[in-house]
Amino acid sequence: MNEALRMDYPRPDRVRGTWCTLNGQWDFAFDKEKVGKKEKWYRALPATHKIEVPFCYQSKLSGIDSQEHCDVVWYARKITVPADMTARRLLHFGAVDYIADVWLDGQYLGGHEGGYTPFTFDVTDLTEAGGEYTLTVRAEDRLDFDQPRGKQSFRPEPFECWYTPVTGIWQSVWLEGVGEYYPVDFRLTPCLERASVKVEVYLNELPKDASIRLTASYKGDVVAVSDVKVLSDRCVQTELFLRHNERLEGFHMWWPHDPRLYDLTIETIVGGEVVDKVDTYFGMRKVEVVNGKILLNNHVLYQKLILDQGYWPDGLLTAPSDDALRRDVELTKAMGYNGARKHQKFEDPRYLYWADKLGLLVWGELPSAYWLRDSQKRNMMRDLSEAIKRDYNHPCLITWVPINESWGVPYIQTQVEAQELADALYHMVHSLDGTRIVSGNDGWEQASTDLLTVHDYTAWPEQLSPEYGSLDTICDGNPGAGRIVTACGYDHRGKPMLLTEYGGIAMAKDSEGNNWGYNGAAKDEEAFLKRFEAITQAFKHMPGFVGYCYTQLTDVFQEVNGLLDMDRNPKANIDEIRRINNQR
């Protein structure tokens, strides 16, 4: 395998100088009979395969490439703690699908449930700098309907628009050296009106005679410094005011067309000595809903989004490289889109980093589970709250989507239990993240929501529903997919309206008929562009709509309705697509 695969720093929004990747070759075993715990495989793994982490065993890049479903798999590898990790040592997992249990030299560290969010163990007391240890991971990934799984098939095989499942480790694993006292988390909340950023730092322990030093800079020029005493609480809060520049607004704002970022260094100082340092960044931006419009930095925002499922042919949910993630952002912008709706996936933090850095709006979406019961509800709330914690500081992220098209929450149109879940998720998001917009049940049957969204795959403008002619008939009717837009008992008049799925046009691909898309395939590029332009222009001129989202960026296995194929090759002229998106 290529040793350069996924050796990049996993969290560029919180960088430390002392770290080492644990990606690469691990020992691997299928546990079809689920005997590993009883036989204590965490002490000595009877490995039958080698696997390339962080790629799941179902992917080609893993080196195994088996699509046979197995509930339980095991990993093990020798690790050497770098000699410069002399204070505290953290073991990080970016994501393991779905339940993970972790051992170090046979000693149980703990577990984590949830396939899309990170977790960490402090291994300081079990390790020494320069020491060698055996790290073992057990991953369990059933086909249960109550797991938030997104577009991963809940059958043993892919079908329709559900794809190959992803089991086990699928994001980076790494060791990190930190100080004796260090931030386990921090939140950065910009305030345009005060030209400031609210900083909340959560320390691992409460040190004596300590302070937090914050240093903000823009392109190397220091614009704010603050020292805050650590008193009686591990959470330190302060407001950092930015020094004015020569512009009237007094500071640099983050825009998709001009993504200006501030650097921020967070130092933990104990007894006058710096014991920990982490480098991050933030963007000065605000998103809100005012009078039926979405405002970005107090300016009306029209969103031109692309639906992006984040699958790769060789890595499945895991991008083959950091360059691949950056290229997806670049291609999206090159086609005239200013944002991406990351569909049914909490995306790799490095994708969000490139969206921050290059300027791309992002919608974050909770992967759906598919059976409304109490365990599903708790799983949804847990995973969404953990994603908000992970991604809160990214300026690119402007919208959260808790539910898509009533998946896993059927009968939301009239069922009180389903509506209460949608309402609970909506209010939970706002209580945890008051800086972003929420699309409660994207597509139709909206309960509590900030936006009124419609999904409509009508092929040609003349076939569009006459209900689009009135705001009342849109709110109360079913102009798109035959589903009522507003759930019973809710009134969404006056809220911003967006068409958040449309198009899905395939082009004839091969003689075997592998050309699934909505309303049949276009016979060639010319026919595709004609249909794409006609329906896009129709929706852009629809009265009352403040944005749209085309389905989709790339082909995904049997679903071949992308603007790019799955290898990211354009299927139509990118300049023409950009022209259509940019024309009025």
Secondary structure, 3 states (H helix, E strand, C coil): CCCCCCCCCCCCCCECCCEEECCEEEEEEECCCCCCCCCCCCCCCCCCEEEEECCCCCCHHHCCCCCCCCCEEEEEEEEECCCCCCCEEEEEECCEECEEEEEECCEEEEEEECCCCCEEEECHHHCCCCCEEEEEEEEECCCCCCCCCCCECCCCCCECCEECCCCEECCCEEEEEECCCCEEEEEEEEECCCCEEEEEEEECCCCCCEEEEEEEEECCEEEEEEEEEECCCCEEEEEEECCCCCCCCCCCCECCCCECCEEEEEEEEECCEEEEEEEEEECCCCEEEECCEEEECCEECCEEEEEECCCECCCECCCCCHHHHHHHHHHHHHCCCCEEEECCCCCCHHHHHHHHHHCCEEEEECCCCCCCCHHHHHHHHHHHHHHHHHHCCCCCEEEEECEECCCCCCCCCCCHHHHHHHHHHHHHHHHHCCCCEECCEECCCECCCCCEEEECCCCCHHHCCHHHHCHHHHHHCCCCCCCCCECCCCCCCCCCEEEEEEECCEECCCCCCCCCCCCCEECCHHHHHHHHHHHHHHHHCCCCEEEEEEECCECECCECCCCECCCCCECCCHHHHHHHHHCC
